[in-house]
Amino acid sequence: MSGGIEDILTPTRREALEKFLDLLVKLNESGILDTASDIVDPDVIGRLSEILLRPSTLQILDHLDEILDAMGQVKPETLTKSFATLGTVLEAMEKEAKPVGIPGLLKALSDPEVQKGLGVALEVLRALGRSHKK
């Protein structure tokens, strides 16, 4: 009788099937199959569709090349440091700031941290001025 499993499973197909099954076992052991199963969940797909179809997401996708080019010009360590600085600044903004007059400002200028902050602010202002000329 022809058309049996032996006819279908040629040595090449058998080897490919064994490799596929080995890969499937590894994906299962690593948890990747569970993750893939979660992604295929209708609720997850619905949420992803909502996110992907937002006008802002579509605009980002339309300009992804330019965004990636701009991001590629920034050193990773500079970006990391900038995010850390931003976090510190946001924490400081949550505190209740006391009103400061001229005498308080003059007194604050003797603080090394204020001096350093002013130096950084001046460099940022210079960079803004240079980029505005272009």
Contacts in CASP RR format, 6 or more apart in sequence:
PFRMAT RR
TARGET T0000
AUTHOR 0000-0000-0000
METHOD contacts of the structure
MODEL  1
MSGGIEDILTPTRREALEKFLDLLVKLNESGILDTASDIVDPDVIGRLSE
ILLRPSTLQILDHLDEILDAMGQVKPETLTKSFATLGTVLEAMEKEAKPV
GIPGLLKALSDPEVQKGLGVALEVLRALGRSHKK
9 17 0 8 1.000
24 33 0 8 1.000
27 33 0 8 1.000
27 36 0 8 1.000
28 34 0 8 1.000
38 44 0 8 1.000
39 45 0 8 1.000
51 57 0 8 1.000
52 58 0 8 1.000
60 67 0 8 1.000
100 108 0 8 1.000
108 114 0 8 1.000
109 115 0 8 1.000
109 118 0 8 1.000
END
